[in-house]
Amino acid sequence: MNEQFEQLFDSARVRQLLEQMYGSEEGEQQIRRYRRCMEAYGAQYGETASLNYFSAPGRTEIGGNHTDHNNGKVLAASIQLDTIAAAAAVDTGVITVVSEGYPGMSVIRLDELEPQPGETGTAALIRGIARGFLQHGYRIGGFNASVGSNVLPASGLSSSASFEVLICQILSTFYNDGELDAVMMSRIGKFAENRYWNKPSGMLDQMACSYGGMIAIDFKEPAEPRIERIPGTFEAAGYSLVIVGTGGNHADLTNDYASIPNEMRAVAQAFGAEVCRDITAEMIYGRLAELREAAGDRAVLRALHYLDENDRVDRQVAAIQAGRWHDVLKDIAASGNSSWKWLQNIYQESASREQGIALTLAITERFIDRLGDGACRVHGGGFAGVILAVLPHAAVAEYRELIGRTTGTELFKIRVREVGAVCLNKRM
């Protein structure tokens, strides 16, 4: 295995691919990550003649907070933080996965793909993905894998979607000639989350993890979303994307997340529509008293957030394409304010003493106001987790010191990654 590993990762093709994935400064560091996966594979499963190496990125959300589940618009991007694996196909009819930093292993028999009572996390997602492959007419088979990830769990960077897309890419490569595209992998990942993990997510996370680059996604037709690659990067425009931990996490927030699409749909259904994509603000105004009584004020505010957020995504895309980055920042800040005041996903009602996101946003907004440049907003599902700050490159060091001195939480820079889910052995 060692000889094959060295030949693969010394090749000009893979070196170039790694640079596309991680940048020019991280090549050796990333090779060490893949080597750890290879060594962990050997320790767990023994030597094999040939290993395949896989990667699926995490994602960042630039615009479109909680819009995908109501057939809305999103601006998102793959990032350099990713979930990787060393894997080999086996003829046992069993998928076995070990993960760096986590005890035990997940063992899934492919003749037992119904949801298992009490099963959660890794095993449930793998089982759901295998079932999703069969339902869509694709082939499945066994494999052994050793997995590692630097997509922080419960951070809003979509560690679960990154893992789902990784498993999809492995099954696509080993048993389907690599034919699954980003939309199909996203559809299967969403199915696994919804049905096997009871997480009421849309397809945003999986799409951004599988496609690669910065993309605008229109979910008007959710089974066949319209995807547009958006050229240009924040880095080239002079800005760093910074993710800031707030001391909270996404555990036990399912009910909070579910309330958002449910309340938006309640407003839409008052008009005989299924989702908010099919209504307008003027329709809401015309029946406001009735909607407040039937669905509640928060539901109305969330529907109005949705409608304005869709418009913001369109403006952001146009501004990036025209190189008007200050307008992009203006709409990032507006999205954050709408999420805070209208969508109301900054903290849990049931735990109002704990407002890590709100406090970190307040500190960051004061910093940006003094700086006169930048933007910030809640990142991902909200209620707990992380925020996104967009800052001039030269301001990041000072901001890091401020966050360390005040909240004591973690801060790290992310970059847009142009390569989506990939098998390093197969990519041409």
C-alpha positions as CSV (number, residue, x, y, z in Angstrom):
1,M,0.0,0.0,0.0
2,N,2.8,2.4,0.8
3,E,4.4,2.1,-2.6
4,Q,1.1,2.7,-4.4
5,F,0.4,5.7,-2.1
6,E,3.8,7.2,-2.9
7,Q,3.4,6.8,-6.6
8,L,-0.1,8.3,-6.6
9,F,0.7,11.3,-4.4
10,D,4.0,12.0,-6.2
11,S,2.3,12.1,-9.6
12,A,2.0,15.5,-11.2
13,R,-1.7,15.0,-11.8
14,V,-2.5,14.5,-8.1
15,R,-0.2,17.2,-7.0
16,Q,-2.0,19.6,-9.3
17,L,-5.3,18.4,-8.0
18,L,-4.3,18.9,-4.4
19,E,-3.3,22.4,-5.2
20,Q,-6.8,23.0,-6.7
21,M,-8.4,21.6,-3.6
22,Y,-6.3,23.0,-0.9
23,G,-4.1,25.8,-2.3
24,S,-0.4,26.0,-2.9
25,E,0.7,26.1,0.7
26,E,-1.0,23.0,2.1
27,G,0.1,20.2,-0.2
28,E,2.4,18.3,2.2
29,Q,0.0,18.8,5.2
30,Q,-2.8,17.3,3.2
31,I,-0.7,14.4,2.0
32,R,-0.1,13.6,5.6
33,R,-3.8,13.5,6.2
34,Y,-4.3,11.0,3.4
35,R,-1.3,9.0,4.7
36,R,-3.0,8.7,8.1
37,C,-6.1,7.3,6.4
38,M,-4.0,4.8,4.5
39,E,-2.2,3.7,7.7
40,A,-5.4,3.5,9.6
41,Y,-6.9,1.3,6.8
42,G,-3.9,-1.1,7.1
43,A,-4.2,-1.2,10.8
44,Q,-7.9,-2.0,10.7
45,Y,-8.4,-4.2,7.6
46,G,-4.9,-5.3,6.7
47,E,-2.9,-4.8,3.5
48,T,-4.6,-4.5,0.2
49,A,-3.3,-4.4,-3.3
50,S,-4.9,-1.1,-4.2
51,L,-6.6,1.7,-2.3
52,N,-8.7,4.5,-3.6
53,Y,-8.6,7.9,-2.0
54,F,-11.7,10.2,-1.8
55,S,-12.5,13.7,-0.8
56,A,-15.8,15.6,-0.3
57,P,-15.6,19.3,0.8
58,G,-17.5,21.1,3.5
59,R,-19.5,24.2,2.5
60,T,-20.1,27.8,3.3
61,E,-23.3,29.7,2.7
62,I,-22.9,33.3,1.4
63,G,-26.6,34.1,0.9
64,G,-30.0,32.4,1.2
65,N,-30.4,31.5,4.9
66,H,-33.1,28.9,5.3
67,T,-34.6,29.3,1.7
68,D,-33.8,25.9,0.1
69,H,-36.6,24.0,1.9
70,N,-39.2,26.4,0.5
71,N,-37.9,26.1,-3.1
72,G,-35.8,29.2,-2.8
73,K,-32.4,30.6,-3.9
74,V,-29.0,30.1,-2.4
75,L,-25.5,31.4,-2.9
76,A,-23.0,28.8,-1.5
77,A,-19.5,27.4,-2.0
78,S,-17.4,24.4,-1.4
79,I,-14.5,25.0,0.9
80,Q,-11.0,23.6,1.5
81,L,-12.0,21.8,4.7
82,D,-13.1,18.3,3.8
83,T,-13.9,14.7,4.7
84,I,-11.5,12.2,3.2
85,A,-11.2,8.4,3.0
86,A,-9.0,5.5,2.0
87,A,-11.3,2.8,0.7
88,A,-11.4,-0.5,-1.1
89,A,-14.3,-2.5,-2.6
90,V,-15.0,-5.9,-1.0
91,D,-17.3,-8.7,-2.0
92,T,-18.7,-9.3,1.5
93,G,-22.0,-7.4,1.0
94,V,-21.0,-5.3,4.0
95,I,-19.9,-1.6,4.3
96,T,-17.5,-1.1,7.2
97,V,-16.2,2.4,8.2
98,V,-13.8,3.6,10.8
99,S,-13.4,7.3,11.5
100,E,-10.3,9.1,12.9
101,G,-11.0,10.4,16.3
102,Y,-14.1,8.3,16.9
103,P,-14.2,4.9,18.7
104,G,-15.5,1.7,17.2
105,M,-16.7,1.1,13.7
106,S,-19.9,1.3,11.6
107,V,-20.9,-2.0,10.0
108,I,-23.8,-2.1,7.6
109,R,-25.1,-5.2,6.0
110,L,-26.5,-4.4,2.6
111,D,-29.3,-6.9,3.0
112,E,-30.6,-4.9,6.0
113,L,-31.3,-1.4,4.7
114,E,-34.5,-0.6,6.6
115,P,-34.1,2.1,9.3
116,Q,-33.0,0.5,12.5
117,P,-34.6,1.5,15.8
118,G,-32.3,3.8,17.8
119,E,-29.6,4.0,15.1
120,T,-28.2,7.4,14.5
121,G,-25.2,9.2,13.1
122,T,-22.7,7.5,10.8
123,A,-24.4,4.0,10.5
124,A,-27.8,5.5,9.9
125,L,-26.6,7.8,7.2
126,I,-24.7,5.0,5.4
127,R,-27.7,2.7,5.5
128,G,-29.9,5.5,4.2
129,I,-27.5,6.3,1.4
130,A,-27.3,2.6,0.3
131,R,-31.1,2.5,0.3
132,G,-31.3,5.7,-1.7
133,F,-28.9,4.2,-4.4
134,L,-31.2,1.3,-4.8
135,Q,-34.4,3.4,-5.0
136,H,-32.9,5.4,-7.8
137,G,-31.8,2.3,-9.7
138,Y,-28.1,2.4,-8.9
139,R,-25.9,-0.5,-7.8
140,I,-24.4,-1.0,-4.4
141,G,-21.7,-3.2,-2.9
142,G,-19.5,-3.6,0.1
143,F,-16.4,-1.6,0.9
144,N,-14.0,-1.0,3.7
145,A,-13.1,2.6,4.5
146,S,-10.9,4.7,6.9
147,V,-12.3,8.2,7.1
148,G,-10.8,11.5,8.4
149,S,-12.4,14.9,8.5
150,N,-11.4,18.5,9.4
151,V,-14.9,19.8,8.8
152,L,-15.8,20.7,12.4
153,P,-18.9,18.8,13.5
154,A,-21.9,20.8,14.6
155,S,-20.3,23.9,13.2
156,G,-22.6,24.9,10.3
157,L,-20.0,23.8,7.8
158,S,-22.1,20.7,6.9
159,S,-19.9,17.9,8.3
160,S,-22.8,15.5,7.9
161,A,-23.5,16.5,4.2
162,S,-19.8,16.2,3.5
163,F,-19.8,12.7,4.9
164,E,-22.9,11.8,3.0
165,V,-21.4,13.0,-0.3
166,L,-18.2,11.1,0.4
167,I,-20.1,7.8,0.8
168,C,-22.1,8.6,-2.4
169,Q,-18.8,9.2,-4.2
170,I,-17.3,5.9,-3.0
171,L,-20.4,3.9,-4.1
172,S,-20.5,5.8,-7.4
173,T,-16.9,5.1,-8.1
174,F,-16.8,1.4,-7.1
175,Y,-20.1,0.2,-8.4
176,N,-21.5,2.8,-10.9
177,D,-18.6,3.9,-13.0
178,G,-18.6,7.3,-11.3
179,E,-21.8,8.3,-13.1
180,L,-23.7,10.0,-10.3
181,D,-23.7,13.8,-10.6
182,A,-23.9,16.4,-7.9
183,V,-27.7,16.6,-8.0
184,M,-28.2,12.9,-7.7
185,M,-25.7,12.6,-4.8
186,S,-27.4,15.5,-3.1
187,R,-30.9,13.9,-3.5
188,I,-29.7,10.7,-2.0
189,G,-27.9,12.5,0.9
190,K,-31.0,14.5,1.6
191,F,-33.1,11.3,1.6
192,A,-30.7,9.7,4.1
193,E,-30.9,12.7,6.4
194,N,-34.6,13.1,6.2
195,R,-35.6,9.4,6.5
196,Y,-32.8,7.8,8.5
197,W,-31.6,10.7,10.8
198,N,-34.9,12.6,11.2
199,K,-33.2,15.8,10.1
200,P,-35.6,18.1,8.1
201,S,-33.0,19.5,5.8
202,G,-33.2,20.7,2.2
203,M,-30.6,20.0,-0.5
204,L,-28.4,23.1,0.0
205,D,-25.7,21.4,2.1
206,Q,-25.3,18.4,-0.1
207,M,-25.3,20.5,-3.3
208,A,-22.6,22.8,-2.1
209,C,-20.5,19.9,-0.9
210,S,-20.7,17.9,-4.1
211,Y,-20.6,20.5,-6.9
212,G,-17.4,22.6,-6.3
213,G,-16.7,26.3,-6.5
214,M,-19.1,29.2,-5.7
215,I,-22.5,28.4,-7.1
216,A,-26.0,30.0,-7.2
217,I,-28.7,27.3,-6.8
218,D,-32.4,27.9,-7.6
219,F,-34.6,25.2,-6.0
220,K,-37.8,26.3,-7.8
221,E,-37.9,22.8,-9.2
222,P,-36.3,21.0,-6.2
223,A,-35.8,17.6,-8.0
224,E,-33.8,19.4,-10.7
225,P,-32.3,22.6,-9.2
226,R,-30.8,25.1,-11.5
227,I,-27.1,25.6,-10.8
228,E,-24.9,28.5,-12.0
229,R,-21.2,28.6,-11.4
230,I,-20.3,32.1,-10.2
231,P,-16.8,33.3,-11.2
232,G,-14.6,35.4,-8.9
233,T,-13.5,35.0,-5.3
234,F,-13.5,37.0,-2.1
235,E,-9.8,36.3,-1.8
236,A,-9.0,38.0,-5.1
237,A,-11.2,40.9,-4.2
238,G,-9.2,41.5,-1.0
239,Y,-11.3,39.7,1.6
240,S,-11.0,36.7,3.8
241,L,-13.8,34.4,4.8
242,V,-13.6,33.7,8.5
243,I,-15.7,31.3,10.5
244,V,-16.0,32.0,14.2
245,G,-17.1,29.5,16.8
246,T,-19.6,30.8,19.3
247,G,-19.3,28.2,22.0
248,G,-22.5,26.4,21.1
249,N,-23.3,23.5,18.8
250,H,-26.1,22.0,16.7
251,A,-27.0,19.1,19.0
252,D,-30.6,18.7,20.0
253,L,-31.9,21.5,17.7
254,T,-34.1,19.4,15.4
255,N,-37.3,21.0,16.6
256,D,-35.9,24.5,16.2
257,Y,-34.8,23.8,12.7
258,A,-38.1,22.1,11.8
259,S,-40.1,25.0,13.0
260,I,-38.7,27.3,10.3
261,P,-39.9,25.4,7.2
262,N,-43.1,24.3,8.9
263,E,-44.0,27.9,9.8
264,M,-43.1,29.2,6.3
265,R,-45.2,26.5,4.7
266,A,-48.1,27.3,7.1
267,V,-48.2,30.8,5.6
268,A,-48.0,29.5,2.1
269,Q,-50.7,27.0,2.7
270,A,-53.1,29.7,3.8
271,F,-53.0,30.7,0.1
272,G,-53.4,27.2,-1.2
273,A,-49.7,27.0,-2.0
274,E,-47.2,24.5,-0.8
275,V,-44.2,26.7,-0.3
276,C,-43.3,30.4,0.1
277,R,-41.8,30.4,-3.4
278,D,-45.4,30.7,-4.7
279,I,-46.6,33.7,-2.7
280,T,-45.6,37.4,-2.5
281,A,-45.3,40.0,0.2
282,E,-48.4,41.8,-1.2
283,M,-50.4,38.7,-0.8
284,I,-49.3,38.5,2.9
285,Y,-50.2,42.2,3.5
286,G,-53.6,41.6,2.0
287,R,-54.5,39.0,4.6
288,L,-52.2,40.0,7.4
289,A,-54.7,39.9,10.3
290,E,-55.9,36.5,9.3
291,L,-52.3,35.1,8.9
292,R,-51.3,36.5,12.3
293,E,-54.2,34.7,13.9
294,A,-53.8,31.4,12.1
295,A,-50.1,31.0,11.8
296,G,-48.6,33.5,14.3
297,D,-46.5,36.6,14.0
298,R,-43.2,34.7,13.8
299,A,-44.4,32.6,10.9
300,V,-45.3,35.8,9.0
301,L,-41.9,37.3,9.7
302,R,-40.2,34.1,8.6
303,A,-42.1,34.2,5.3
304,L,-41.1,37.8,4.7
305,H,-37.5,36.9,5.5
306,Y,-37.7,34.2,2.8
307,L,-39.1,36.5,0.2
308,D,-36.5,39.2,0.7
309,E,-33.6,36.7,1.0
310,N,-34.4,35.3,-2.4
311,D,-34.1,38.8,-3.8
312,R,-30.8,39.3,-2.0
313,V,-29.3,36.2,-3.6
314,D,-30.1,37.6,-7.0
315,R,-28.5,40.9,-6.1
316,Q,-25.4,39.2,-4.7
317,V,-24.9,37.2,-7.9
318,A,-25.2,40.2,-10.1
319,A,-22.8,42.2,-7.9
320,I,-20.2,39.5,-7.9
321,Q,-20.4,39.2,-11.7
322,A,-20.0,43.0,-12.0
323,G,-17.1,43.1,-9.4
324,R,-19.1,45.2,-7.0
325,W,-17.9,43.6,-3.8
326,H,-19.0,46.3,-1.5
327,D,-22.6,45.6,-2.7
328,V,-22.1,41.9,-2.0
329,L,-21.0,42.8,1.6
330,K,-24.0,45.0,2.0
331,D,-26.3,42.2,1.2
332,I,-24.4,39.8,3.5
333,A,-25.0,42.2,6.4
334,A,-28.6,42.6,5.4
335,S,-29.1,38.8,5.3
336,G,-27.6,38.6,8.8
337,N,-29.9,41.3,10.2
338,S,-32.9,39.6,8.6
339,S,-31.9,36.3,10.1
340,W,-31.6,37.9,13.5
341,K,-34.8,40.0,13.5
342,W,-37.2,38.2,11.1
343,L,-36.1,34.6,10.8
344,Q,-35.1,34.5,14.5
345,N,-32.6,31.7,14.3
346,I,-29.9,33.4,16.5
347,Y,-30.7,31.7,19.8
348,Q,-33.1,29.2,21.2
349,E,-36.2,30.6,22.9
350,S,-35.9,27.9,25.5
351,A,-32.4,28.8,26.4
352,S,-32.4,32.6,26.1
353,R,-29.5,33.0,28.7
354,E,-27.2,31.4,26.2
355,Q,-26.8,33.7,23.2
356,G,-23.4,32.9,21.9
357,I,-24.2,33.7,18.3
358,A,-25.8,37.0,19.1
359,L,-22.9,38.1,21.4
360,T,-20.3,37.1,18.8
361,L,-22.2,39.0,16.1
362,A,-22.4,42.1,18.4
363,I,-18.7,42.1,19.0
364,T,-18.0,41.5,15.3
365,E,-20.4,44.2,14.1
366,R,-18.7,46.8,16.4
367,F,-15.4,45.7,15.0
368,I,-16.6,46.1,11.4
369,D,-18.2,49.4,12.2
370,R,-14.9,50.8,13.5
371,L,-13.1,49.3,10.6
372,G,-15.5,50.7,8.0
373,D,-15.3,47.6,5.8
374,G,-16.6,44.0,6.0
375,A,-19.8,42.1,6.9
376,C,-21.0,39.3,9.2
377,R,-24.0,37.0,9.6
378,V,-25.1,33.8,11.2
379,H,-23.8,30.8,9.3
380,G,-25.8,27.8,8.4
381,G,-28.9,26.6,10.3
382,G,-28.4,28.9,13.3
383,F,-29.6,28.8,16.9
384,A,-26.0,27.7,17.9
385,G,-22.7,27.1,16.1
386,V,-20.8,29.6,14.1
387,I,-20.9,33.0,12.4
388,L,-19.4,34.1,9.1
389,A,-17.3,37.3,8.9
390,V,-15.9,38.7,5.7
391,L,-13.0,41.0,6.4
392,P,-10.1,42.7,4.6
393,H,-7.1,40.4,4.6
394,A,-5.1,42.8,6.8
395,A,-7.8,43.0,9.5
396,V,-7.9,39.2,10.3
397,A,-5.0,39.2,12.7
398,E,-6.6,42.0,14.8
399,Y,-10.0,40.3,14.7
400,R,-8.5,37.0,15.8
401,E,-6.9,38.7,18.8
402,L,-10.3,40.4,19.7
403,I,-12.2,37.1,19.5
404,G,-9.6,35.3,21.5
405,R,-9.6,38.0,24.2
406,T,-13.4,38.3,24.4
407,T,-15.1,35.0,23.7
408,G,-12.1,32.7,23.8
409,T,-13.6,30.7,20.9
410,E,-12.0,29.3,17.8
411,L,-11.5,31.3,14.6
412,F,-10.3,30.0,11.3
413,K,-10.1,31.1,7.7
414,I,-11.8,29.2,4.9
415,R,-11.3,29.4,1.1
416,V,-13.6,28.6,-1.8
417,R,-12.6,25.2,-3.3
418,E,-13.2,24.8,-7.0
419,V,-13.2,20.9,-6.9
420,G,-16.3,19.1,-5.5
421,A,-16.5,15.5,-4.5
422,V,-13.7,13.5,-6.1
423,C,-11.9,10.2,-6.2
424,L,-8.2,11.2,-6.5
425,N,-7.3,7.9,-8.3
426,K,-9.9,8.4,-11.1
427,R,-9.9,12.1,-11.8
428,M,-8.5,12.9,-15.2
